[in-house]
Amino acid sequence: MIAETVCSAVSVAGLGIAAVTAYRKRFLAAARIAAYSLVPIGLVMTGVVGWLADTAFSPTAWAGFVVLGGAWALFMITRAVERRDGGTRKERRAAKAAARREAAAPAASVPSLGQGVPPASRPAATPGAKSSGDDFSDIEAILKKHGI
């Protein structure tokens, strides 16, 4: 009852301000003020204000808001954990399958000292470094080519 009275008073005051604004020949601003002034009385007439007043003083409604907030928090927490763990269930299964395939055929079949690495990907030896005969002959050829 009080909320309806307050909304009606706000609407009447707004319409009064709109009338004064129209008297000053500012019709566009007066129309805008009148539109804003009619909103509270429209909310009263549709029953929204009564519903809000009943909801604001109802413990059951507040408990419902708490339950909704808890559900939203659980949803956000599970989304954050899912993103941190690597995506959806389907993506985790694909990652596990790829790990199993990699474990079945490990990349360790290539010697770790670089002996199985092709010469193109092997780093070039420096002129002062001591290495095997093949590398030294390559260096010697390069030095002869430059006249050293």
N, C-alpha and C positions, 0 to 999 in steps of 0.2 A: 504494500500500500504506500509506503513512504517512497520507494523507488519510483513508482508511477508518478507521484506528485512532483518529485524532483525533476524527472524527465520532462514533465509538462511545463514546469516553470522555466527550464532551460530552453525549451522550444519557443515559448512565448517571448522570453527575453531576446532570443536570437532573431525572431521575427520583428521585434521592435527595433533592433539595431539595423536590420535590413530596410525597414521603412525610413529610418533616418538617413541611411546611405542613399536610398532612392530619392529622397527629398533633395539631396545635394547633387543630383544629376549624375550619379555613378551607378547606372542601372546594371551593368555587368557584375560589378562587385556586390550589389544588392541581391541580385539573383543567386549568386554563389553563396552568400551568407544565408539566404532563405533556404537553400537546399541543405546546407549543413544544419540549420535549425530544425528542419523537419525530420531528421534522422532519429533523434531520441523518442519523439512521439510515435514514429513508425515502429520502433522497436517495442514500445509499450503495447501498441495495438496488435502486433503479431504474437506477443506472448514471450518474446525472448527475454525481456527484463524479468518477468516473473519466474521463468525457468532458471535464470542466473541467480536470482535471489534465493530460490529454493535450494539450488545446488551449493551456494556459498555457505549456507548454514546447516548443511546435511553431513553428518559424520560418514554416512555410507558413501556419499559422493566423493569425499576426500579420500576414503580408503580405496575407492576405485581408481582415483588419480595416482595414489601410491603404487597400486598394483600395476597400472599402466607404465609408470616410471621404472619400476623394477623390471618389467618385461623389456622395455626399451634398453635399459642398461645391460641386461643379459645378452640381448641381440648385438649390441655394439661390442661387448667384450668378446663374444664368440667370433665376430668378424675380424677383430684385431688379432686374435690368436690364430685364426685361419690364415690371415695374410702373413703373419710372422713365420708360420710353419711351412709355407710354400704353396699356398693356394688351395684349390678345391681337392676333394678326395680323388677325383679322376687324375689331376696333375700329380698328386703324391704317388698314386699307383704307377703312372708312367715313369716317374723318377726311380721308383724301386725296381721296375723292370729293366730300365737302362743300367742301373747299378749291377743287377744280376748278370746282364749280358757282358758288361765290362769285366766283371769278376771271372766269367767263364773264359774270356779271351783277353788276358791282361796285356797291357802295352809294354810289359817288362821283357818281352821276348827280344827286344833290341838291346844289345849290350849297353850298359850304363856308362862305359868309358868313352863312347863315341867311336868305337872301332867299326861298327856297322853302319855308321852314318855316311852317306854318299859324299864325295869330295866337294861337290858344289855347295853343300850346306855346312861343311866343316870350315871353321875360321882359318883365314890365311895366316901362315906363320910369319913372324917378323924377321928381318934380315939377320939380326944378331942372335936369334934363338937357335938352340941346338935341337935337332929333330932327326927323324929317320932319313935314310938315303933318298927316298923319293921326294920328300919335301925339300931337301937340300938341293937336289938337282933342279927343281922348279925355281927355287930362289936364285940359283946360279944362272939359269937361263934368263931370268928377269934382269939380273944385274948386268949380264953381258949385253942384253938388248939396249940398256940405257948407257952402255959404255963405261961401266964402273968395274 
